[in-house]
């Protein structure tokens, strides 16, 4: 089984054309992180970490809800850090909850105590991805440096247990496994672990490659073999797999840059999270940005000539200069 996400190109086109706004906004609420993962750009950045201010988030949120209301399809509160390290993160979530917007984020579950777990449920967060890049203690802690396998597993089980106690269907909980040379052999074992803990979905994104992590890229033959055998096992155990395309695609198929945007912790508006995942992003942030929401509205930024020309190039299959280092599209 493959889990469908609540997005369609038809809906995205309607919102983008009729409202002149993106259908999804991804917000970098923090660049602080308590882990040092070898596949993550955060581990190689020399830039001082920051939290997005609640005032900046609130400004963005008010603009979206005033223009789109509940028509905004997705609010993704995932950035290059661990979102719970921003003391205002739960306040930000509460704003989303009150507006009934589809909200999700990725979390490493190291800081997920009982109180926070209850708030995720009570605020009716739609979806939470838990970063889980290994099925054994040794591999998991090698990929998630600074995390403790047993503690994170306990926090995951506790969230699922609390959901049942509160008789809530939300949040949808999905394991996210980034395939690398170091962990690909454990993908099949992760199916067993998911079944044991009560998670019924696993997301396998394409590994985004940049200079410092390229040694971790798994070869296509090994990757495809693991994906095939894992799919067969998952089907037997009733686990849904969300498998992203594992090879580069034409840039005109990229929905990130055409229909959505990424707002950095400083308020800079860039096309997508992939730009923020480059090793040189922190040094050249301004050159990737189309504008700052602290200086002008997102609608003005989105409808600027430069941003329109950028999206036009993508539609026409021309890879924009800002996307030159992206390994997901060509």
Order of alpha helices (4+ residues) and beta strands (2+ residues): alpha-beta-alpha-beta-alpha-beta-alpha-beta-alpha-alpha-beta-alpha-beta-alpha-beta-alpha-beta-beta-alpha-alpha-alpha-alpha
